[in-house]
Amino acid sequence: MTLPTNPAPIGIFDSGYGGLTIFEKIQKQLPQYDYIYLGDNARAPYGTRSFEVVYDYTLQCVKKLFDLGCHLVILACNTASAKALRTIQQNDLPNIDPSRRVLGIIRPTSEIIGEITQSKHVGLLGTSGTIQSNSYPMEVAKIFPEVNIVSHACPMWVPLIENGEHQSEGADFFIKKDIDTLLSKNNNIDTLILGCTHYPLILEKIKKYLPSNINIISQGDIVGQSLKDYLNRHPEIETKCSKNAHIEFLTTESADKFNASAALFLNKKINAKHINIL
C-alpha cells in the first residue's frame, strides 16, 4: 500500500450514524481542522457481529481512510473500538505505516470515569457487542481498579433510533425496561456511561427514567477534549493534519439515505458521497 504523505484531514470512522454525535463535538472543539467522516452504513449494524467480522470491516475502512490521505483516524464507534482497535494498533499499523495513528473512544471515557463517580459503582449501557467485549471494565480497571462497572446490553435502542422510532411510546417501554434492569443489578450506581454513540439522541428519555442523582456520561465532549490534548502532546501527528475547516462525508450506502438520516443526528443538511470500500 502506497500512502500519501502530505497534510490531510482527520478521519472519523463509524459503522453507521452514531459516530456523528462524536464528530459533532470534535469538530466543535477543533473547528480549524479538515475531516473525512466515513460511515460503513451498508454493513451496519456492527453491534451484533463477531469480533472477526468487526475487525475485518473496521480494518478495511481504516485502510480506505489511509488511502484518502488521513494520518490520524478516530474510531467513533464503541463496537469497533472494543473489537478491532487493539489488533489494528498492535498488528496492522506496524506493517501498514508505523507513523499513522488509529484511536478509539473507550479509553478517553475510561480515563475520567474514576474522577466522576463518588460511590465507585458505575453503570454501562451499550450494544451487545460492546458489552460482550468487556472492554470498558478492562480499561477502567487499568486506571481505577476500585471502580465497579455494572453492564447491560440494550439491543433495541439502536434499531429504534435508526428507524426514527426513538420518540415513540414504544421506545419508552424499552428504555425504561433496560434502565430498570441495570439498576436492579446494583443500587449504588451513581454514574452512567452511555456506551453507544447513538444514545445521545434519546438522552431526554434516559433522564426521564433515571434517578436524578445519577450522572450521565456522554462521550462526545470527552472524546473531543481527549483528541485536543492528544494533538497538543503529539506535534508530529498534529502537523500532518490539514487545516482548512473542510468536512467531507462518505458512506458505503445510498448517499441520499445517509443525508436524510444524518440530518437527525446533526440537525442540519449535509451532502454525502457514496464510496466503495473494496
C-alpha positions in Angstrom: 0.0 0.0 0.0 1.5 3.4 -1.1 0.3 6.1 1.3 0.2 9.8 0.7 2.4 11.9 3.0 1.0 15.4 2.6 -1.1 17.0 5.4 -4.6 15.6 5.2 -7.9 15.5 7.0 -8.5 13.7 10.3 -10.5 10.5 9.5 -13.6 9.8 11.6 -15.0 6.3 11.1 -18.3 4.7 12.3 -20.3 1.7 11.3 -23.3 4.0 10.8 -24.7 7.3 12.0 -23.9 7.2 15.7 -20.4 8.5 15.2 -21.8 11.7 14.0 -22.5 12.6 17.7 -18.8 12.2 18.3 -17.8 14.0 15.2 -20.0 17.0 16.0 -18.3 17.5 19.4 -14.8 17.0 17.9 -15.5 19.5 15.2 -16.9 22.0 17.7 -13.8 21.8 19.8 -11.4 21.7 16.9 -13.1 23.6 14.0 -9.9 24.6 12.2 -9.1 21.0 11.0 -10.3 19.2 7.9 -12.3 16.0 8.4 -13.4 13.0 6.4 -16.3 11.1 8.0 -16.8 7.6 6.7 -19.9 5.6 7.6 -20.0 1.9 6.7 -23.8 2.1 6.6 -24.2 -0.7 4.0 -22.8 -3.2 6.5 -24.3 -1.7 9.7 -25.0 -2.6 12.4 -21.7 -3.8 13.8 -23.1 -4.3 17.3 -24.2 -7.9 16.9 -21.4 -9.1 14.6 -18.5 -11.3 15.7 -15.0 -10.0 16.7 -13.6 -11.3 13.4 -16.1 -9.6 11.2 -16.0 -6.3 13.1 -12.2 -6.4 12.9 -12.2 -7.1 9.1 -14.7 -4.4 8.3 -13.0 -1.8 10.5 -9.6 -2.5 9.1 -10.9 -2.2 5.5 -12.4 1.2 6.4 -9.3 2.4 8.2 -7.2 1.5 5.1 -9.6 3.4 2.9 -9.2 6.5 5.0 -5.4 6.0 4.9 -5.7 5.8 1.1 -7.5 9.1 1.1 -4.5 10.6 2.9 -5.5 10.5 6.6 -2.6 10.2 9.0 -4.9 10.0 12.0 -8.2 8.0 12.2 -10.7 8.1 15.1 -12.9 5.0 15.5 -16.0 6.9 16.6 -17.8 3.6 17.3 -17.8 1.7 20.6 -18.1 -1.7 18.9 -15.2 -1.1 16.6 -13.1 0.4 19.4 -13.9 -2.7 21.6 -13.4 -5.4 18.9 -10.9 -4.1 16.5 -8.8 -1.2 17.8 -6.2 -3.1 19.8 -5.4 -5.6 17.0 -5.2 -2.8 14.4 -2.8 -0.8 16.6 -0.6 -3.7 17.5 -0.6 -5.9 14.5 -1.6 -3.9 11.4 -0.2 -0.4 11.8 3.4 -1.5 12.1 3.1 -3.2 8.7 0.9 -0.5 7.0 2.7 2.6 8.3 4.1 3.0 11.8 3.8 6.8 11.6 0.0 6.6 11.2 -2.4 6.5 14.2 -5.7 5.0 15.0 -7.5 6.0 18.2 -10.7 4.8 19.8 -13.4 6.3 22.1 -13.4 3.8 25.1 -10.0 4.8 26.5 -10.9 8.6 26.8 -14.1 7.8 28.8 -12.3 5.3 31.0 -9.6 7.8 31.8 -12.0 10.2 33.5 -14.7 8.0 35.0 -13.0 7.4 38.3 -12.9 11.2 38.9 -16.6 11.5 38.4 -18.1 8.6 40.5 -18.3 9.0 44.2 -19.7 5.6 45.1 -17.3 3.8 42.7 -20.2 2.0 41.2 -20.7 2.8 37.5 -23.4 1.7 35.1 -22.8 1.0 31.5 -25.4 0.7 28.7 -24.3 -0.3 25.2 -24.8 -2.6 22.3 -24.5 -6.4 22.7 -21.0 -6.3 21.0 -19.6 -3.6 23.3 -21.0 -5.2 26.5 -19.8 -8.7 25.5 -16.3 -7.5 24.7 -15.8 -6.4 28.3 -13.7 -3.5 27.1 -15.0 -0.9 29.4 -14.4 -2.9 32.6 -10.9 -3.9 31.5 -9.9 -0.4 30.5 -11.3 1.2 33.7 -9.7 -1.5 35.8 -6.3 -0.5 34.5 -6.7 3.1 35.7 -9.2 2.9 38.5 -9.2 -0.7 39.9 -11.5 0.4 42.7 -14.3 1.2 40.3 -17.0 -1.4 39.7 -18.6 -1.4 36.3 -22.2 -2.8 36.0 -23.1 -3.6 32.4 -26.3 -4.1 30.5 -26.9 -4.5 26.7 -29.7 -2.6 25.0 -30.2 -4.4 21.7 -33.4 -2.5 20.8 -32.1 1.1 21.2 -30.1 1.5 18.0 -32.8 0.0 15.7 -35.4 2.3 17.3 -33.2 5.3 16.7 -32.1 4.4 13.1 -35.8 3.7 12.2 -36.9 7.0 13.6 -39.0 5.4 16.3 -37.0 6.7 19.3 -39.5 9.4 20.2 -42.4 6.9 20.2 -44.1 5.4 23.3 -42.7 2.0 22.2 -39.2 3.4 22.7 -40.2 4.5 26.2 -41.1 0.9 27.1 -37.6 -0.5 26.1 -35.7 2.4 27.6 -37.4 2.2 30.9 -37.1 -1.6 30.9 -33.3 -1.6 30.2 -32.6 1.1 32.8 -34.6 -0.7 35.4 -32.8 -3.9 34.7 -29.4 -2.2 35.0 -30.3 -0.5 38.3 -31.7 -3.8 39.7 -28.2 -5.2 39.4 -26.7 -2.6 41.7 -28.4 0.1 43.7 -25.2 2.0 44.4 -24.7 3.2 40.8 -24.1 7.0 40.8 -22.7 7.4 37.3 -24.0 6.0 33.9 -21.8 5.6 30.8 -23.7 5.8 27.5 -21.5 3.3 25.7 -23.1 3.8 22.3 -22.8 6.8 20.1 -26.5 6.7 19.2 -27.7 7.1 22.7 -27.3 11.0 23.0 -30.4 11.1 20.7 -32.5 9.6 23.4 -30.8 11.5 26.3 -34.0 13.2 27.5 -35.9 9.8 27.6 -33.0 8.3 29.5 -33.1 11.1 32.0 -36.8 10.6 32.4 -36.4 7.1 33.7 -33.1 7.5 35.6 -32.9 8.8 39.2 -31.8 12.5 39.2 -28.8 11.7 41.4 -27.1 9.6 38.7 -24.6 11.4 36.5 -24.8 10.6 32.8 -21.6 10.4 30.8 -22.0 11.1 27.1 -18.8 10.5 25.1 -18.7 13.3 22.5 -17.3 16.1 24.7 -14.9 13.7 26.4 -13.5 12.4 23.1 -13.2 16.0 21.7 -11.2 17.1 24.7 -9.1 14.0 24.6 -8.3 14.5 20.9 -7.4 18.1 21.5 -5.0 17.1 24.3 -3.5 14.3 22.1 -2.7 16.7 19.3 -1.1 19.1 21.7 1.1 16.3 23.0 1.9 14.9 19.6 3.0 17.7 17.3 4.5 15.1 14.9 0.9 14.0 14.2 -0.8 17.4 14.5 1.4 18.9 11.8 0.1 16.2 9.4 -3.5 17.2 9.9 -4.6 19.8 7.4 -6.5 22.9 8.5 -9.0 24.4 6.0 -12.1 23.8 8.1 -13.4 21.5 5.4 -15.7 18.5 6.0 -16.4 15.6 3.7 -19.0 12.9 4.4 -18.7 9.4 2.8 -21.0 6.4 3.0 -21.0 2.9 1.7 -24.8 3.1 1.5 -27.0 5.4 -0.6 -25.9 9.0 -0.3 -29.5 10.2 -0.3 -30.4 7.8 2.5 -27.3 8.8 4.5 -28.2 12.5 4.1 -31.7 12.0 5.4 -30.7 10.0 8.4 -27.6 12.1 9.2 -29.8 15.2 9.5 -31.4 13.6 12.6 -28.0 13.4 14.3 -26.6 16.8 13.2 -29.7 18.9 12.9 -28.5 20.2 9.5 -28.4 19.2 5.9 -25.3 17.5 4.5 -24.2 16.3 1.1 -22.6 12.9 1.4 -20.9 10.9 -1.3 -21.1 7.1 -1.9 -17.9 5.3 -1.7 -16.8 1.6 -2.3 -14.5 0.2 0.4 -13.2 -2.7 -1.6 
